[in-house]
Amino acid sequence: MDRPFLRPNGMVLGAPDPRQLADFYERLLGWPRNSDEPTWVTLKAPGGGIGLSFQAETDHVPPVWPAGDGDQQMQVHLDVEVRDLAAAVAWAEQQGAKVADFQPQDDVKVMLDPVGHPFCLWVSENPG
């Protein structure tokens, strides 16, 4: 059997209030809303590519970073390429993110969004 057409077009994050978390990422990334419902919000990258959606999860439990035995573990995280790490960290904090206590690398900053999803800010060696 030949592989059928498959192309990821989005990533979904759960949140107690998807509109509130979408507000954060809309400010952080500058991406416009493509859909906006009480239980589902989608942001699309202006240049195309994978979008970011938010779904209602009333019993959302934030992951623990880094997770220990028995902790709620992170299932996925976003890597966000930046040109100026210090400026990007300051911008993310201004939008409502927090710098995670544990930082495994000097050239990457692990951040936590307003409901606790980790995301990483990193500087590419080959900025495009």
C-alpha positions as CSV (number, residue, x, y, z in Angstrom):
1,M,0.0,0.0,0.0
2,D,1.3,3.5,-0.9
3,R,1.4,6.0,1.8
4,P,-1.6,8.4,1.5
5,F,-1.1,12.2,1.7
6,L,-0.4,13.2,5.3
7,R,0.7,16.6,6.4
8,P,0.5,18.0,9.9
9,N,-1.3,21.3,9.9
10,G,-1.5,22.2,13.5
11,M,-0.7,21.6,17.1
12,V,-3.3,21.6,19.9
13,L,-2.8,22.7,23.5
14,G,-5.4,22.1,26.2
15,A,-6.4,24.9,28.6
16,P,-9.2,25.7,31.1
17,D,-10.0,28.8,29.0
18,P,-8.8,28.3,25.3
19,R,-9.6,31.9,24.4
20,Q,-7.4,33.2,27.2
21,L,-4.5,31.0,26.2
22,A,-5.0,31.9,22.6
23,D,-4.8,35.6,23.6
24,F,-1.4,35.0,25.1
25,Y,0.0,33.2,22.0
26,E,-1.6,35.7,19.7
27,R,0.3,38.5,21.5
28,L,3.5,36.5,21.7
29,L,3.6,35.3,18.1
30,G,1.6,38.0,16.3
31,W,-0.5,35.3,14.6
32,P,-4.1,36.1,13.7
33,R,-7.1,34.0,14.7
34,N,-8.6,31.7,12.1
35,S,-11.4,30.4,14.3
36,D,-12.7,31.5,17.7
37,E,-15.3,29.5,19.6
38,P,-15.7,29.2,23.4
39,T,-14.1,25.7,23.4
40,W,-11.8,25.9,20.3
41,V,-9.6,28.7,19.0
42,T,-7.1,28.4,16.1
43,L,-4.2,30.7,15.2
44,K,-2.5,30.5,11.8
45,A,1.0,31.5,10.9
46,P,0.8,34.5,8.5
47,G,3.3,32.8,6.1
48,G,1.6,29.4,6.2
49,G,2.8,26.3,7.9
50,I,1.6,24.7,11.1
51,G,-1.1,26.5,13.1
52,L,-1.7,26.5,16.8
53,S,-5.1,25.6,18.3
54,F,-6.4,25.6,21.8
55,Q,-9.1,23.3,23.1
56,A,-11.1,23.5,26.4
57,E,-9.9,21.1,29.0
58,T,-11.7,21.9,32.2
59,D,-9.6,19.5,34.2
60,H,-6.2,20.7,32.8
61,V,-3.3,19.8,35.0
62,P,-0.1,21.8,34.1
63,P,2.9,19.6,33.5
64,V,5.8,19.8,35.9
65,W,9.2,20.9,34.4
66,P,11.3,18.9,34.8
67,A,9.0,16.1,35.7
68,G,9.9,13.7,38.6
69,D,8.4,10.4,39.5
70,G,4.6,10.7,39.6
71,D,4.5,14.2,38.3
72,Q,2.3,15.3,35.4
73,Q,4.6,15.0,32.4
74,M,4.9,17.3,29.4
75,Q,3.6,15.5,26.3
76,V,4.8,18.1,23.8
77,H,6.3,21.6,23.7
78,L,6.9,24.3,21.2
79,D,10.3,25.4,20.0
80,V,10.2,29.1,19.0
81,E,13.1,30.4,17.0
82,V,14.2,33.9,17.9
83,R,17.0,36.3,16.8
84,D,17.7,38.0,20.2
85,L,17.2,35.6,23.2
86,A,17.1,38.3,25.9
87,A,14.6,40.5,24.0
88,A,12.4,37.4,23.3
89,V,12.4,36.4,26.9
90,A,11.5,39.9,28.0
91,W,8.7,40.0,25.4
92,A,7.4,36.6,26.5
93,E,7.4,37.7,30.1
94,Q,5.6,40.9,29.2
95,Q,2.9,38.8,27.5
96,G,2.4,36.6,30.6
97,A,5.0,33.8,30.4
98,K,7.3,32.9,33.1
99,V,10.9,31.7,32.9
100,A,11.1,28.1,34.2
101,D,13.2,27.5,37.3
102,F,15.1,24.7,35.6
103,Q,17.2,25.7,32.5
104,P,19.2,22.8,31.0
105,Q,21.1,24.9,28.4
106,D,22.6,28.3,28.3
107,D,21.6,29.1,24.7
108,V,17.9,28.1,25.2
109,K,15.3,29.5,27.6
110,V,12.5,27.3,28.8
111,M,9.4,29.4,29.4
112,L,6.0,28.5,30.8
113,D,2.9,29.9,29.3
114,P,0.1,31.2,31.5
115,V,-1.4,27.7,32.1
116,G,2.0,25.9,32.5
117,H,2.8,24.5,29.0
118,P,6.6,24.7,28.5
119,F,8.0,26.3,25.4
120,C,11.6,27.0,24.4
121,L,13.0,30.1,22.9
122,W,16.2,29.5,21.0
123,V,18.6,31.3,18.6
124,S,19.3,29.6,15.3
125,E,22.9,29.4,14.2
126,N,21.7,30.0,10.7
127,P,19.0,32.7,10.9
128,G,16.8,32.9,7.9
